[in-house]
């Protein structure tokens, strides 16, 4: 009897997901009005939104990172703010400050642009460490401290940050603690020749004003609760644990050659992020259960920024992506 109820619960979740995920195709279609050939990027933006995880988009200037975030914000009937991060940006420019009122002889809080639903932190790695620290509290605690008082942020709250590659001049490497707070790090690459031609032809015709608002904040909150209920089998949980464990102890997973290349493996936060991102990805694919393919599809984006390499790895020209791909090839799939 217990087994029958268990099966019924999974079926019930699957039916709810099938019903609630109808808006996904609509949102992706709206994003397609301004984005060309960026289906994977659009899906990962939705994974972050529905999985309640912040996203970091990395790529050289001109690859539509900012446009993609703006398009997502336009498809959602929610508050949106954009901050251009610069070397002279102050924490008060982000979170707000205390203002003195001469008439009442009292200080009052003037809230900054971080009090929104979707925050676009444009070129986040161009701001100094004090600003990064202020943003870190908001990302992790979902609250902001102004003066002596703490203010909760509105829900849903999502930071979508863009950054140029570290090699470029005038950038500050993000603190490791902050990088770890991003559920996904998405690499945005150049379009193909055909896609770039379509961009050229569509340029005068499309604008953000053409994007319809499909969902509301309360819809996002409801779906987030459903995403957490998506079924994950014990074998899938063990698969996630093995993947993350292989970043710390590769020799235990038949990859001893990786041991001298990894200085620090992924943290338990990576385990939680991979599970939550996989559930959100399953939701986007209209399923109430997670498959190994979901883990593979989203795993590189979850793990690529959570592994620190040794000097030996850098000397060999290895990247964290190379390491993660090799781990996925090595760890047994359930």
C-alpha positions as CSV (number, residue, x, y, z in Angstrom):
1,X,0.0,0.0,0.0
2,X,2.8,2.4,0.9
3,X,4.5,1.6,-2.5
4,X,1.2,2.4,-4.3
5,X,0.9,5.7,-2.5
6,X,4.5,6.5,-3.3
7,X,3.9,5.9,-7.0
8,X,0.7,8.0,-6.8
9,X,2.7,10.9,-5.3
10,X,5.2,10.8,-8.1
11,X,2.4,10.8,-10.7
12,X,0.7,13.7,-8.9
13,X,3.9,15.8,-9.0
14,X,4.3,14.9,-12.7
15,X,0.8,16.0,-13.5
16,X,1.3,19.3,-11.6
17,X,4.5,19.9,-13.4
18,X,2.9,19.2,-16.8
19,X,0.1,21.7,-16.0
20,X,2.3,24.4,-14.4
21,X,5.1,24.3,-17.0
22,X,2.9,25.4,-19.8
23,X,4.2,29.0,-19.5
24,X,7.8,27.8,-20.2
25,X,7.4,27.6,-23.9
26,X,5.7,31.0,-24.0
27,X,8.6,32.6,-22.1
28,X,11.2,31.0,-24.3
29,X,9.2,32.1,-27.4
30,X,9.1,35.7,-26.1
31,X,12.9,35.6,-25.4
32,X,13.4,34.3,-29.0
33,X,12.0,37.6,-30.3
34,X,15.2,39.4,-29.4
35,X,17.7,36.5,-28.9
36,X,19.0,34.5,-31.9
37,X,20.5,31.0,-31.4
38,X,20.7,31.3,-27.6
39,X,18.2,28.6,-26.6
40,X,20.6,27.0,-24.1
41,X,21.2,30.4,-22.5
42,X,17.5,31.2,-22.3
43,X,16.8,27.8,-20.6
44,X,19.6,28.3,-18.1
45,X,18.2,31.8,-17.2
46,X,14.9,30.0,-16.5
47,X,16.7,27.4,-14.4
48,X,18.1,30.1,-12.2
49,X,14.8,31.9,-11.9
50,X,12.8,28.8,-11.1
51,X,15.5,27.1,-9.0
52,X,16.0,30.2,-6.9
53,X,19.7,30.5,-7.8
54,X,21.8,33.5,-8.9
55,X,23.5,33.3,-12.3
56,X,26.9,34.6,-13.6
57,X,27.2,35.1,-17.4
58,X,30.7,35.4,-18.8
59,X,31.8,36.4,-22.2
60,X,33.5,39.1,-24.2
61,X,31.5,42.3,-24.8
62,X,28.9,42.3,-27.5
63,X,27.5,38.8,-27.1
64,X,24.0,39.9,-25.9
65,X,24.6,39.0,-22.2
66,X,22.8,42.2,-21.0
67,X,20.1,41.9,-23.7
68,X,19.3,38.3,-22.6
69,X,18.8,39.3,-19.0
70,X,16.7,42.3,-20.0
71,X,14.5,40.2,-22.2
72,X,13.9,37.7,-19.4
73,X,13.0,40.6,-17.1
74,X,10.5,41.9,-19.7
75,X,8.8,38.5,-20.0
76,X,8.1,38.6,-16.2
77,X,5.8,41.2,-14.7
78,X,8.3,42.0,-11.9
79,X,10.5,44.8,-10.7
80,X,13.8,45.1,-12.6
81,X,16.9,47.1,-12.0
82,X,20.2,47.4,-13.9
83,X,23.4,48.6,-12.3
84,X,26.5,49.2,-14.3
85,X,29.4,48.2,-12.1
86,X,32.4,50.6,-12.3
87,X,35.7,51.0,-10.3
88,X,34.2,54.1,-8.5
89,X,31.0,52.4,-7.5
90,X,30.2,52.6,-3.8
91,X,28.2,50.1,-1.6
92,X,25.7,52.9,-0.9
93,X,25.1,53.2,-4.7
94,X,23.9,49.6,-4.6
95,X,22.1,49.0,-1.3
96,X,21.2,52.6,-0.3
97,X,22.1,55.0,2.5
98,X,20.9,57.0,5.5
99,X,19.6,60.5,4.6
100,X,19.3,63.3,7.2
101,X,16.0,65.2,7.2
102,X,16.6,68.8,8.5
103,X,12.9,69.3,9.3
104,X,12.5,66.3,11.5
105,X,16.1,66.2,12.5
106,X,16.1,62.4,11.9
107,X,17.8,60.0,9.6
108,X,15.8,57.9,7.2
109,X,16.8,55.0,5.0
110,X,16.9,55.7,1.2
111,X,16.8,52.2,-0.4
112,X,19.0,51.5,-3.3
113,X,18.4,49.7,-6.6
114,X,19.0,46.3,-5.0
115,X,15.4,46.4,-3.7
116,X,14.0,44.7,-6.7
117,X,13.0,41.3,-8.0
118,X,15.6,40.9,-10.8
119,X,18.9,42.7,-10.4
120,X,21.2,42.9,-13.4
121,X,24.7,43.5,-12.2
122,X,26.4,44.4,-15.4
123,X,30.1,43.8,-15.7
124,X,30.2,42.8,-12.0
125,X,34.0,42.2,-12.0
126,X,34.7,45.9,-12.7
127,X,33.7,47.0,-9.1
128,X,36.0,46.9,-6.1
129,X,35.8,44.4,-3.1
130,X,33.6,46.6,-0.9
131,X,30.8,46.6,-3.4
132,X,31.2,42.8,-3.9
133,X,30.9,42.3,-0.1
134,X,27.7,44.4,0.0
135,X,26.2,42.3,-2.9
136,X,27.3,39.1,-1.2
137,X,25.1,39.7,1.9
138,X,22.1,40.3,-0.4
139,X,22.8,37.2,-2.5
140,X,23.2,34.8,0.5
141,X,21.0,36.2,3.2
142,X,18.3,37.9,1.0
143,X,18.6,40.9,3.2
144,X,20.5,44.3,3.3
145,X,21.8,46.3,6.2
146,X,21.5,50.1,6.0
147,X,22.8,51.9,9.0
148,X,21.8,49.8,12.0
149,X,18.7,48.3,10.5
150,X,18.3,45.2,8.4
151,X,15.8,45.1,5.5
152,X,14.5,41.9,3.9
153,X,14.6,41.9,0.1
154,X,11.5,41.3,-2.0
155,X,10.7,37.8,-3.3
156,X,11.5,36.5,-5.7
157,X,15.0,38.0,-5.7
158,X,17.5,37.1,-8.3
159,X,21.0,38.4,-9.2
160,X,21.9,38.0,-12.9
161,X,25.5,39.2,-13.2
162,X,27.5,39.6,-16.3
163,X,31.3,39.7,-16.5
164,X,34.0,40.1,-19.1
165,X,36.9,37.5,-19.0
166,X,39.4,38.3,-16.2
167,X,42.2,38.7,-18.8
168,X,40.8,42.0,-19.9
169,X,42.1,45.2,-18.4
170,X,40.3,47.0,-15.6
171,X,38.7,44.0,-13.9
172,X,38.8,42.6,-10.4
173,X,38.7,38.9,-9.8
174,X,35.6,38.0,-7.9
175,X,36.1,36.6,-4.3
176,X,35.9,32.8,-4.2
177,X,33.2,33.0,-1.6
178,X,31.0,35.2,-3.9
179,X,31.6,33.0,-7.0
180,X,30.4,30.0,-5.0
181,X,27.1,31.8,-4.4
182,X,26.2,31.7,-8.0
183,X,24.2,28.5,-8.8
184,X,25.4,28.6,-12.5
185,X,28.2,30.1,-14.4
186,X,27.3,30.3,-18.0
187,X,29.8,30.8,-20.8
188,X,28.4,32.9,-23.6
189,X,30.2,32.2,-26.9
190,X,30.2,33.7,-30.4
191,X,27.2,33.0,-32.6
192,X,27.6,30.9,-35.8
193,X,27.8,32.6,-39.1
194,X,24.1,31.7,-39.9
195,X,23.0,33.1,-36.5
196,X,25.0,36.3,-36.9
197,X,23.4,36.8,-40.3
198,X,20.0,36.4,-38.8
199,X,21.0,38.9,-36.1
200,X,22.0,41.3,-38.8
201,X,18.7,40.9,-40.7
202,X,16.5,41.2,-37.6
203,X,18.3,44.1,-36.0
204,X,16.0,46.9,-37.2
205,X,12.8,45.0,-36.6
206,X,13.0,43.7,-33.0
207,X,13.0,45.5,-29.7
208,X,12.4,44.8,-26.0
209,X,9.0,46.4,-26.3
210,X,7.8,43.5,-28.4
211,X,8.3,41.1,-25.5
212,X,5.0,40.3,-23.7
213,X,4.8,39.8,-19.9
214,X,3.9,36.1,-19.4
215,X,4.3,35.4,-15.6
216,X,4.0,37.3,-12.4
217,X,6.1,37.1,-9.2
218,X,3.5,35.0,-7.4
219,X,3.6,32.5,-10.2
220,X,7.4,32.2,-9.8
221,X,7.0,31.7,-6.1
222,X,4.4,29.0,-6.6
223,X,6.5,27.2,-9.3
224,X,9.6,27.3,-7.0
225,X,7.8,25.4,-4.4
226,X,6.8,22.8,-7.0
227,X,10.3,22.5,-8.3
228,X,11.5,21.6,-4.8
229,X,8.9,18.7,-4.8
230,X,10.2,17.2,-8.1
231,X,11.1,13.6,-7.5
232,X,14.8,12.6,-7.3
233,X,15.6,8.9,-7.0
234,X,18.3,7.6,-4.6
235,X,20.5,6.6,-7.6
236,X,20.4,10.2,-8.9
237,X,21.3,11.5,-5.5
238,X,24.2,9.1,-5.3
239,X,25.3,10.2,-8.8
240,X,25.4,13.8,-7.7
241,X,27.4,12.9,-4.6
242,X,29.8,10.9,-6.7
243,X,30.3,13.8,-9.2
244,X,31.0,16.3,-6.4
245,X,33.1,13.8,-4.5
246,X,35.2,13.2,-7.6
247,X,36.3,16.8,-7.5
248,X,37.7,16.3,-4.1
249,X,39.0,12.7,-4.2
250,X,39.4,11.9,-7.9
251,X,41.5,8.8,-7.1
252,X,38.5,7.2,-5.4
253,X,36.6,7.5,-8.7
254,X,39.2,5.9,-11.1
255,X,40.7,9.3,-12.0
256,X,44.0,9.5,-10.0
257,X,45.6,11.6,-12.8
258,X,43.4,14.5,-11.7
259,X,44.7,14.5,-8.1
260,X,47.7,16.8,-8.8
261,X,45.6,19.1,-10.9
262,X,42.9,20.0,-8.3
263,X,43.8,22.3,-5.4
264,X,40.3,22.4,-3.9
265,X,37.2,20.5,-5.0
266,X,33.5,21.7,-5.0
267,X,31.8,22.5,-1.7
268,X,28.6,21.0,-0.3
269,X,26.9,24.1,-1.8
270,X,27.7,22.6,-5.2
271,X,25.9,19.4,-4.3
272,X,22.8,21.4,-3.3
273,X,23.0,23.6,-6.4
274,X,23.4,20.7,-8.7
275,X,20.3,19.0,-7.2
276,X,18.2,22.1,-7.4
277,X,19.3,23.1,-10.8
278,X,18.6,19.6,-12.1
279,X,15.1,19.8,-10.7
280,X,14.5,23.1,-12.3
281,X,15.9,21.8,-15.6
282,X,13.5,18.8,-15.4
283,X,10.6,21.2,-14.8
284,X,11.6,23.1,-18.0
285,X,11.5,19.8,-19.8
286,X,8.0,19.2,-18.5
287,X,8.9,16.3,-16.2
288,X,8.2,15.7,-12.5
289,X,11.3,13.6,-12.0
290,X,15.1,14.1,-12.5
291,X,17.1,11.9,-15.0
292,X,20.9,11.5,-15.4
293,X,20.6,13.5,-18.6
294,X,19.4,16.5,-16.5
295,X,22.5,16.2,-14.4
296,X,24.7,16.0,-17.4
297,X,23.0,18.9,-19.2
298,X,23.3,21.3,-16.3
299,X,26.4,19.9,-14.4
300,X,29.1,21.8,-16.3
301,X,27.5,25.1,-15.5
302,X,27.1,24.2,-11.8
303,X,30.7,23.0,-11.3
304,X,32.9,24.9,-13.7
305,X,33.4,27.8,-11.2
306,X,33.7,25.7,-8.0
307,X,37.0,24.0,-8.7
308,X,40.4,25.6,-7.9
309,X,43.3,24.3,-10.0
310,X,46.9,23.9,-9.0
311,X,49.8,25.6,-10.7
312,X,50.6,22.3,-12.3
313,X,47.2,22.3,-14.1
314,X,47.7,25.8,-15.3
315,X,51.1,24.9,-16.5
316,X,49.6,22.1,-18.6
317,X,47.0,24.4,-20.0
318,X,44.1,22.7,-18.2
319,X,40.9,24.5,-17.4
320,X,38.3,23.8,-14.7
321,X,36.0,22.9,-17.6
322,X,38.4,20.2,-18.8
323,X,38.5,18.7,-15.3
324,X,34.7,18.7,-15.0
325,X,34.2,17.1,-18.4
326,X,36.7,14.4,-17.5
327,X,34.9,13.7,-14.2
328,X,31.6,13.3,-16.1
329,X,33.3,10.9,-18.4
330,X,34.8,8.9,-15.5
331,X,32.0,8.7,-12.9
332,X,29.5,5.9,-13.6
333,X,26.1,6.9,-14.8
334,X,23.1,5.2,-13.0
